[in-house]
Amino acid sequence: MLGAAMVFFACAGNAHAEDGYALWMRYVPLEPALAADYRTRLAHIVAPDQTPTQRAARDELARGLTGLLGSAPQMPGAAAGDATVVLGTPRSSAMIAPLRHEIESLGDEGYLLRHARIDGREVLLVAARHDIGVLYGVFHLLRLLQTGASLDALEVRESPRLRLRVLDHWDNLDGHVERGYAGRSLWDWQTLPEWHDPRYTDYARANASIGINGTVLNNVNASAQSLAPDYLAKAAALADRFRPYGIRVYLSARFSAPIELGGLDTADPLDPRVQRWWRDKVDEIYARIPDFGGFLVKANSEGQPGPQDYGRSHADGANLLAGALAAHGGVVMWRAFVYAHDVPADRATQAYTEFAGLDGAFLPNVILQVKNGPIDFQPREPFHPLFGAMPRTPLMMEVQITKEYLGFATHLVYLGPLYEEVLQSDTRVRGEGATVAQSLTGMAGVANIGNDRTWSGSHFDPANWYAFGRLAWNPQQSARDIAADWAAMTFAQDPRVVQPIVEMMMGSREAAVNYMTPLGLHHLMARGHHYGPGPWVDGGPRADWTSVYYHRADRNGIGFDRTARGSNAASQYAPEVAARYGDLAQVPEPLLLWFHHVPWDHRMASGRPLWDELVGRYSQGVRQVQAMQATWATLGPGAPNTAVGSAPQPHGVDAQRHEQVAAFLRIQLREAQWWRDASVAYFQSVSGRPLPAGEAAPPHPLAWYQALQFPSAPGDGR
């Protein structure tokens, strides 16, 4: 009966064929010979089904094997003597119980995949200390099958390197998603808690498949209403759906909620009435959501209320909430993205200035959430100087999965290399090899998920969700290897498809840097919605919300001087790193204009003067998008794959997805050219220099680009 049900689910899952809904869990039939080999090894499954997580693991394996192998495995009625695959923990499976001591070393979420001989028969074990580890192990096994890996001598031991692996949804209660480019919020607050959309379970499946274990349901620019009883009931309904998949629910808390919900006249963290209000609110939440994860807080940043409104420190504010949560095992993720009402000499220094001196002042269940770079999710930033600077405070790195500054959903920009670049950056705080990854307790990713059928607004953007999860589980993984797995599972296992797609993906972030913010430039986008170029942006309520504040271009040169002669932001890094960043001869060229104001005729590594190099990089970015277009054109259904050899490609990407990606690449090329032309026109007007030989003049005068308006661009905050 179960096998028949799994066949039905597999067929139902393909009803919308290749529209992107299945993400990397398509489970489409494998090549016949490979499927036959796997089928002999995986025909009889023994799996417990007494808990929701056990059933989730059993059902996922059945779903995957049915789709991949073309027939449902026998389960769970197969006798133990017939088993070829055994799922379980030492408590749920007598066949796994002998491994108890070995499994203990894998921790609460780890798992083991191993061949063993039981009663003279070879069996594949998917074993873990707890049910959630078994589910993670099932997804790992299915990934091996989807990518055509050999099961011979299989031996996999996995445990997460980071404890907290969390998606932050910037979703408002009205369904708008701030910096979202994939439709409206996935959470239908209007129909919760009564209606449980099946997408909620599929969302949980996707997250569990890559090891994500937490989700913040609402925007960091929080409404106090998210803590009101009716919305807590809705959050509890979602928590019920996510719990079998190991996902804990968190809420963004508005610091002034005791005033707005509790009727108090203050939110001062040292006021006993405020402390009592938060304790009571936390007790109320845990009564509804026993495994509630805790709070995410944005305080005293961009107009949000916080402890500094009462002359208190960030530690005072975080500890207020942490004290209320501690008895329940909850945590506070306190964001370090702050800047003062008064514009500082350099906004890049603000977070370090406010937080480094508070190291050791936070309660143990406070995790400081630090953006990957010191400004704001730019196409390239140096790693944040707080990484490694607070050894007595747990830190988690916050990255954007949504592409606020990288072309929204229509630009193909794979962020795996960006994440990897930051995670492997050497802070040098304890000598060589003290990477950012080693300083972390967790990672948070600002989600790119909405109610669009593709989940993320395009067929390539789920790759960034996928890469985030894989790297949060193990920051030592290769972004290239992750891209290869994703491409094989998402498009086709054939290497003649996978290899060119991986090359596109791996070059795409650098292409975007080149046509948007080359050589360390940053914050050059249009005001407000951040759509398109705006290097001329000036004026407004804050200087550090403008572009000219950051690039500081004039007749003599360009770049922000963050050396000892300027803002001295470089000094916030460990001495060895500070010396490298502060020296014009040593600073890496990709960060040149981040740390230095450089003359236009400065000689670059290429031998060209800076002006020529800058214009050349903008044009190179456009050419890189053209190259992606050309590669993608070879990957259509049945098209010859000239990018990787002379043999024709018998099974390219399906027509539906190929057509949309091709259309989005046309948008990306048009907008990359726009970025190049508008930026070159502006910087030429400032520098007064002629275009380098061979470089085309922008087709319009600067005033034309400056006059463009896009009042309805998606994703803007409210």
N, C-alpha and C positions, 0 to 999 in steps of 0.2 A: 504493500500500500504506500509506504514511504517513497519507494523508488518511483512509482507512478506519479506521486505528487511532485517529486523533483523534476521529472520530465516535463510536467505541466508548467512548473515555475520557470524552467529553462526556456521553454517555448514562449511563455508570456513575457519573459525578460527581453526576448528578441523581437517583440511585436513592433517596436519602434526601431528595429534593426540598428542602423549606425547613425543615430542622432546625437550621440555623445553622452546619453544618460547613464550608461553602464560604467562610465569612467574607465579605469584600468582593470575592472572586474568583469570583462566581457564574457569570458569563458566560452569562446567560440571553438568549434571543432579543430583539433590539431591534425597535422599531416598524418595520413593513415598508418604508416609504419610506426611512427612515434607513439600514436595513440594506442596501437596494439601492444607495444612494449609496456607502456604505463598500465594498460588495462590488466595485464597478467599480474602486475605487482600490487595493484590497488583495488582488487575486485571485491574483497570482503572486509568490511569495516566493523570494528567493535568500538562502540563509543557510549559513554554514559549519557543519560538524558534526564537527570533528576533536578537540575537547576536551570534557570533561564540561560546562563552562559554556556552550560554544557550543550543545551539544545541549539544555541546559536552556532557553536563550533561544529556540531554534527550536521546541522542543516547547511552550513556554508560549504563544508567539504562535499556533501552530497550534491549541492547545487553546482559547485565547480567541476566535479568529476563527471557529472551528467552532461554538462555542456562541452567540456573539453574532450571527453572520450566517447561520447555518443550513446552511452548507456548508463543507467543508474547502478551504482555499486549495491551489493547486498548489505543491508544494515537496517536496524541493529540486530536482526534476528539471527545473524550468522553465529554459529557456535564458536567458542573461543578457539577450538582446535582448527577451525577453518580460517582464522583471522589472517589477513595480510597487512592490515593497518590497525593499530590500536591507539586510541586517544584516551588521555586521562591523567589523573594525579595519583600519588600513592594512596590517597584516601578513596578514590573512586574506581581504581582498577587494580585488581590483584596482580596482573601481569606487569604493572609499573611499580608496584610497592617495593620490589627489591632494589630499585634505584633511589630510594628515599634520600639517603645521605648525599648522593651526588646531586640530586635535584635541589636540595636545600641551598646549595652554593649559588644557584641561579637567581635567587631572590624572588620577590613576590610576583614579578611580571615576566621573568625569564622562562625559556623553554628549551627543550632538547629534541632534535630530530636524529634518529639513529636506527640503523638496522640491528636486530638482535635475533638470536635463535631461541625459540620457545617451543618446547615439546618437539624438537627436531625440525621445526619449520621456521623459515626466515620471515620476520615480521618487521614492519616499519613502525617505530614508536614515535608518537607525538606526545611528549611528556612534559609536565610542568608541576610546580609546587601548588599553584592555584589554577582554577578554571580559566581565568583570563589569559594566563600564559599558554594554555592549550589552544585557545582561540587565536592568539598571535602566531603560534606554531602552525596552525592550519593555514592561515593566510601566507605564511612563508612557504609552506609546501606548495600551495597553489601557485605562488609566484614562480617557483622552480619549474613547475609543469608548463605554465604559460610562456616561459622563456626558453623551453626546450632543454633544460639542464639534465644532466645524467643523474640518476638516482643510485648509481653504483657507489658502494662504500660511503654512503651518505653519513655525515657526522656534522651536525650543526648545533652549536651551543650559543645561545643569544640571551643577553640581558640588556636592558636600556642603560645607556651611560648617564642620561639625565632623568631626574625624578619627575619633573613637571614638563609636559609636552602639550601645549594649550593653544587652541584657536581663540582669537579675540574677534568677536563679531561686532562691528560698529553699526548695529541695527537699532533703529529707533522704534518706539512703541507704535508709531503710525505706519510702519512698514517701510519707510525710507531707509536706505543704507548709505551712510556717509562714506564717501570714497568707494562706493560700490558700483560695479559696471556689469552686473549680471542680473539685472532686474530688481525686483523688490525682495524684502526679507523672506527667508525661508520659513520663518516662524509666522504662522497665521494666528496672531494674538486674538483676533475676533472670534475664532472658532475653538480655541483652546479654553478650558481643558477637556471639553467633551469630545472633540474630533481629533483623532490622532492620524494625521496625514501619513500615508506609507513612506513618503520621502524622508520622514524623520528617522525611520529605521534604516533606510538606505544610506542616509547621511552618517549614521552611527557605524554601519558596516564599512563604509569607505574610510572613516577615521581609524577604526580598529585595524584595518588592513595595513596601515602604516604606523601603528603604535601611538597615535594621539590619544591622550587619556584625560583631556579636559576641554571644556568649551565655555567661554564667557558669552552669555546670550545677548547682552545689550551694550549699547555704545558707551565708550569711556566718557563721552560728554553726556553724562547720565541724567535721566529724569528720576526724581525721587519716587515717582509712581511705580517704578520697577520693584520697589520694596513694599508696596501696598499689598494687603491680603489677597485681592483678586488676582494680581499679577504673580504673586507667589504660588497660587494654585495652578496657574498656567505653567510656570517654571517647573513645578513639581511633576506635571504631566509629561513634560519633555524629559525630565530626569528619569522617570519611569521607563521611557523608551530607550534611553541611552545606557542605563545601568547594566544590562546584560553584556554590553560591548566595552565595559571598563571605562566609560566616560563619565566623569564627574562634572556637574553643572556648577558654574560660578556666576556671580552677578557683579556688574559695575555698580558701585555705590556712590551716590552723591553725598559729599561730606556734610552738606547742610540739611540732610533729610530729617534730623531731629526737629528742625524748625518747620519744614514744609509738611512733614507727616505727623510729627509729634506735638506740634503746637508750642514748642519751647521758644524762648526768646534768644537763644544762643546755640551755637554748635561748638563752643569752646571745649577742646578735648580734655581739659583739666577740671571741667565743671562736673560734679557728681551726678547731677540730673542727666547730663548728656551721656555719661558713662552708663548709667542705669538704662537709659533708652536703648542704647546699642546692645547691651546685654539681653534685654527683653526681646529686641528685634531678632537677634541671632538665635535665641531659644525658639522663637516662633518659626524661623526658617527651618531649623533642624527638626522641629516637630513634623514639618511637611516633607522635608528632603533630608533623610537621615545621613546621607553621604555627601551633603553639600560641600563643595570644595572651598569656598571662601569668597573674598571680595577682591575685585580689581578697582583701583582708585586713581583717578586723575585729579590732582589737587593743586591749587595755586598755579595754574597754567592755562593760558588762553581764556582767562576770565572765569575759570571754574573756582568754586569756593574751596577753602582749605584752612589748615591750622594757622597759617601765617596771617589770616584775617584777624586772629586774636593774639598775635604776637608770639605764637608757639612755633615749634620747629616741625619739620617733616617727620622726625622721629616721634614727637608727641602725638601727631595725628595718626601715624601708622600703628603705634602701640595702643592707642585707644581701641581700634578695631581688632587688633591682634589679641588683646586681652579678652575681649568678648568671645572670640573664636577659639581660643586655645583649648578650653575644656572639651570642645567638640572635635578637635583635630583639624580645624580649618586654618587656612593661611590668608594673609593679605599680600597681594601683589601691588606694590606701591610704585607708580610710574615715576621715573626720574626725568621725564620730558617736561621741563619747567623753564620758564623765563620770566623775569621780573616785569612789573608794570613799567618801570623805567627802562628804556632801551639800553642794554649794556654796550660797552665798546666792541664786544664780540660775543654774539649769542652762542657760539660754539663752546665758550668757557663756562656757561651758566650752570649746567647740571653738575659738573665737577666742583665748581665753587660752592654750591649749596649742599652737596651730599658727601664729598670725600671726608670732611671733618666730622661727619656723623657716624663713621664706621665704628661698629660696636655698640651704638646707642639704641639699636632696634631690638625688639623681642625676637626670640628664635624663629617664630612662625611668620616673620615678615621677610618677603623676598623683594628685593629692589629690582624693578623691571626697567632695563636700560636699553635704549635703541641701539641698533648696530653701529651707528655713527653719531657724531655730536651735533648734527643739524636736524635732518628730518627725512630719512629714507631716500636720499638722493641717489641717482644712478651709480655714482661712486663716492664714497666717503672713506676716510681713514677709520679704523676701529675706534670706538668710544674710549676716552682715557680713563673712565671709571673701571673698565675691565682690568682686573689685577690690582686696582688701587684700594679695594675695600676687602681685605682678606677675612675680616670678622663679620661680614654681612653676606648672606646668600644673594646671589645675583642670577637673574634670568635675562637672556637677550631677546629683545623685541625686534622683529623684522616685519616688513610688509610682504604679504603674499599678493594682495591686491596691488595693482600697478598705478598708484596715484601719480607718480612722477615718471612713469616708463611707458606711456602710450595707452593707458587704460586697457581694455580687453582686446582691442583690435591690433595692437602691435605684438608680434611674436618676439617675446623677450623671456628667455628661460633664466630664472633667478638662482638656480643651483650654483653656478659659479660665483655669484655675489655672496651667497650664504657661506660657501666654502672658503672664499677669500677672507672673510671676516673671522670665521671660526678658527682658521689656521694662522691668523696673524699672531706674531710673537710679541707679547707685551714686554718681555725682558725684565719683568719685575723681580724674578728670581733667577736671572741669568738666562741663557739661551734655552729655548724650548718651552717657555711658559706661555702657551697659546691662550687665546681668548676662550676656546672650548674648555680648557682645564679650569677656568674660573667660574664655570656656570653650574647652577643647580637645575636650570630649566631653560626652555625656549618658548616664546609666545609668537604667534604669527597672526597678523591682522588679515582676516579671512577674505578671500575673493569669491565668496559663495552667495548665490541668490536663487531666485526661483526660475531662472533661465533653464531651459531643458539641458544645456550642457553643464549646468551648475555654476560655471565660472565665466560665462559670456563668450567663450570661444573654445575651439577644440584643443588648443595648445595650452591655455591657461591652467587647466587642472594639473599640468606638469609641475607647477610651482607649489600647489597644495601638496602634491605627492612628494616632491623633493624636501619640502619643509618637514613633513612627518618622518621621512627616512633619516634626515640629518639630525632631527631632534632625538631620535632613538640612538643614533650613533654618529656623532659629529666627525668621526674619522673616515666616513665613507666618501667615495669619489663622486662628485657631481656628474662626471661622464658616465660612470657605471649606472648611477641612478637613472640618468636620461635613457640609457640603453634598455634598462628594464621597463621603464615607462613606455617607450616607443614600441617595444615588442608586444606589450600587453594591450596598448591602446590602438595600434594600427595593424601591425602584422609581425609575425615572428621571423619572416624572411629577412636575412641580413642585407639583402639588396634594397630593402625598404628601411630597415633599422639604421644602417650605417649612415646614409645621407641625411636622415632626419636628425640623428645625433649630432652630426657636423653642423647642421643648421642651428640646432639648439645651443650648442656650445659656443658658437660665434655670435649669437644674437644679442647677448647683453653688451658685449664690447661694441657691436654695431650701434646700439642705442646710445651708449656713452659718447661715441664719436659724433653722431648727428645731433645730439642734444647738449652734452656738457663735457667736451673733451679736455684733457690735460689738467683735470682737477677743478674746472669750473663747476659751479653748483647754484641751485636756486634761480634758474633762468626762465622758469615757466611763467605763463600768463597768471594774472592775479585771480585769486578766489577759486575758480574751478580747476585751475592748473592745466587747462587744455591748451597745448600748443606753446610756441616760443613767446617770451616776453622779456628779453634782456634789457629793454628800455624801461621796465616798470619802476616808477619812482613815486614819491609822495605817499599819501594815505596816512592812516592812524599810527603806523609804526614803521620806522626805517628798516627794521629787520624783517619786514614782510615784503620788501622790495628786492628787485634783482641788482640794482646798482650798488646796494649796500654790500653785496657779496663779491661781485666781480671787480669793482673799483677801477674800471678801465678809464684811461685818460689818454692824452696825446703821447705820453711817454711810455706807457705800458699797461699791464693788466694783472689782476690777481689780488688776493687778500694777504697782507703781510701778517702772518701769525708767528713770526720769529720774535726774538727779544727786542728787535727794533720796532715791532708793531704791537699786536695784542698779547703776544707771548703765550698764545694758546699751546704752542709746541711744548712748553715747559711742563704741562700737565701730564705728559707721558714720562715713563721711566727715562733716566738720563741718557742711556744709549739710543733709545728711540727718538728722544727729543733732539739729540745732537744730529741724528740723521735727517729728521724732518726739517730742522732749522738751518741746514747747510745747503745752499743752492747747488753745490757740486755733488751732494749725496742724495738729496730728496728724489724719490722715484718720480719719473716724468708723469705717470698717471695722476700724481698728487701735486704736481708742480705749482699750479695756480691756487690750490687750496692753502698752501703755506707761504707763498711768496708773491710779491708784486714784482713782475719781471719786465724788463724793457722789451719792446717789440722786436728789437734786433738781436736779442739773446740767442746764442748759437745752441741749437738742440742736438740731440744724439744723432739725428739724421744728417746733420750738417746744414740744415736749413735754418733761417732765422725764425723766431717764435711766430711772427705773423704768418709766414708762409706755412709753417707747420700747423697752425690753428685752422687756417682755411682748408688745408689739405686733409686734416682729420674730419672736418665737417663733410667734405666731399667723399672721403673714404667710407663714412657711415652710409651714405646713399648707395654707393657701389656694393656694399655688403648686403643691403636689402635686395638689390637687384640680383645678387648671386643667390640669395635664398629663394627668390622667385624662380630663378632658372632651375634650381635643384628641385623645387616642389613640382614644377611642370613635368619633370621626368617620372613622377611617382603616381600619376593617375592610373585608373584601371586599365591594365594591359599595355601601358606605355613602355617603350624601351627605356631602360635605365642607363643612359649614357654617362651618368655621373659616377658610376662605380664599375663599369665594364661594358663590353660590347654585347653581352647576352641580353635578350629582351626580358623585361620584367613581367612574368606571367600573372602575378597577383599584386597589383599596386594597391594604393589606398582607394577605398570605395568612393564612388562618384559623389555621394551626398556630402561627405566630409571634405573631400578634395576640393570641391567647388567652393565651399565656404572659406576654407583656409586660403585658397587662391584669391578670393575676393578681399579678404582681410589683408593679405600681402600687398594687394594693389592700394588699399587705404594706407598701409604702413609706408609704402614707397612714396606716395603723394605727400604724406605728412613729414617723412624724413627730408624730402626735398624742400618742403616749407620751412622746417627747422633750419636747414642749411642756409637757404637763401635769406630768410629773415635775420638770422644771426650774423651772417657775413655782411649784410647790408648795414646792420647796426654797428658792428665793431669796426667796419671800414669808415663809417661816419665819425667815429670817435678817434680812430688812429690816424686818419688822413692818408693811409697808405694805399698804393695801387695793388690790385689783385695780382697774385703770383702768376707767372706765365702758365698758360693752359687752363686757368680756372675761369669758368663762365661767370659773367656778372649776373646778379639776381635779376629776374625778369621784370620786377616792379621796383619803384622807388621805396625807400624806407617808410615814408608816410603811409603808403598803401598797406604795408604789413601792420603798422601801428594802429591803423583804423579798424582792423578786423575785430568783430565782436561776436561772442558766442554765449548769449545769456542763458541758453537752455542746455549747456554742456552737462553731461551726467555727473553724478557723484558728489556734488558740492555739499558741504556741511549745512546744517540748518540751525 
